[in-house]
Amino acid sequence: MNSLKFLVSPLLMLLAPLISWDLYVSIYDIMQPPTCHGISCINQDARNAKCDTDVQTRLEQKIGNITLKLRYSALCNASWASAIVPPYSILYVKDKEGKEYGRYETEDDGIAGPHYGNMGPGKKLSACVKLPQDNQPKCTTVAE
């Protein structure tokens, strides 16, 4: 990745006058390495930590009327929960021993799309949500 940055950065500088600033910033952001790995990612925001560039869905399960996803970054060796949920829902991940990580309460932000929790270490986790109306945990199986 660093060798790619070494080659692409001068090229971006040459192209900067020809491309929009937003595109330049987006390309530059993608080339930045993650700021955490494994346990150092615990409770961090995946996007802020640059762990969303190689994201994959490890699990996707429908529980009631909610589709919960366990998202995973190999670069960061960390996972987080993602779902379309009502405001004031709590998203988190937990390990097979029941230890919770990445707890995040969604806000009434007007976003109709998916929200995501903060990260937990590794990929052998389950994605969980507590909805405001019942506050009962709903979790996927543990990813293997």
Helices and strands as residue ranges (DSSP letters): H 2-15, H 21-31, G 38-41, E 56-63, E 66-73, E 78-83, E 90-94, E 100-105, E 115-116, E 120-121, E 126-130, E 137-139
